[in-house]
Amino acid sequence: MSQETFAEKTHQESNFWNNATKYASASKDEPFVEEVAYMMVTLHRTGA
C-alpha cells in the first residue's frame, strides 16, 4: 500500500468515526447507537 493510499484510507476512517460519533450523540436512533457502540468495543477488544 502506498503512503498516499494509506493516508487517504486513514483520513476516510477518521471521518467515518467522527461523523458516527457526532450522529450518535445527537440522534435518537437507538439501533444505530447500539451498533456503533458494539463496533467500537469489538475493535478495542481485538486491538484493531
C-alpha positions in Angstrom: 0.0 0.0 0.0 1.5 3.3 -1.0 2.0 6.1 1.6 -0.7 8.3 -0.1 -3.2 5.4 -0.2 -2.6 4.7 3.5 -3.0 8.4 4.4 -6.2 8.6 2.4 -7.7 5.5 3.9 -6.8 6.7 7.5 -8.4 10.0 6.8 -11.6 8.4 5.5 -11.8 6.1 8.5 -11.2 9.1 10.8 -14.1 11.0 9.1 -16.3 8.0 9.5 -15.8 7.7 13.2 -16.0 11.4 13.8 -19.3 11.5 11.8 -20.7 8.4 13.5 -19.8 9.8 17.0 -21.5 13.2 16.2 -24.6 11.5 14.8 -24.8 9.0 17.7 -24.5 11.7 20.3 -27.2 13.9 18.7 -29.6 11.2 17.5 -32.5 9.4 18.9 -31.6 6.5 16.6 -31.1 3.9 19.3 -30.3 0.9 16.9 -27.6 2.9 15.2 -26.1 4.0 18.6 -26.1 0.3 19.7 -24.3 -0.8 16.5 -21.7 1.9 16.8 -21.1 1.0 20.4 -20.7 -2.7 19.5 -18.2 -1.9 16.7 -16.1 0.4 18.9 -16.0 -2.1 21.8 -15.2 -5.0 19.4 -12.4 -3.1 17.7 -11.0 -2.0 21.1 -11.0 -5.6 22.4 -9.3 -7.0 19.3 -6.7 -4.3 19.2 -7.8 -3.1 15.8 
